[in-house]
């Protein structure tokens, strides 16, 4: 079955960016002239998806407004040099269907994904955490890479990257057997382990391809630390019953949920844009 839907958990508070995120969703923080969530939607569209299911919360209306027509603004700039600046977002609005539901309480990523069941239905789907900005200048985006792998194996897949051992406490971490270059069959997954307890240094980042049986797995997953339902625990349950793969993706990932990663991503794309402009001269 072709994967056409992508889920965006976007209900979090973004506390690491306070006070900027007091009234503005962290997913709307701009990298150059585009908000983080637009980069994620563009990656999903590149992978062949056209239905975006967005899990929001209180104070997140700006996301819905961004992916909608702004009649007053468009009327004001129509026919001016500013009008082409809206071409990319107009193309997304015309190409995609955007659906929304709310996560009323912050109960973890697993709970956020479960809230999307009514929007997703009984089919495989992608998941993008917008504050993980992923870029591959030399080929397909991360979701496109993962969909090709799903076409081959027909199972849930998590994107992974190597991290310093002392930083495993920040991530979900996998253990598994490498079955082909960069592809691991998962045997264990641990949420934010201490470095001394981490099964490897292969950390899960914010890209997933999930099969619809993940919803039943989440429903039977007990809350962990801070009462949150972890997607890693639900995926581990699936891995024990069948097959979950971890994929060491090609490209770069910036943690734009942190100030350091956000600045790095901004500088990276700014320098890249300057090189392109100089190349045109």
Secondary structure, DSSP 8 states (H G I E B T S, - for coil): ----EEEEE-----GGGTTGGGTS-GGG-EETTEEHHHHHHHHHHHTT--EEEEEE-TT-HHHHHHTS--HHHHHHHTTSTTGGGGHHHHHHHHH-EEEEEE--S---HHHHHHHTHHHH-SS-EEEE-TTEEEE-TTS--HHHHHHHHHHHH-SEEEEEEE--GGGGGGSEEEEEEEEETTEEEEEEEEES--TTT-S-SEEEEEEEEE-TTHHHHHHT----GGG---HHHHHHHHHHHS-EEEEE-SSEEEETTSHHHHHHHHHHHHHHHHHHHHHH-
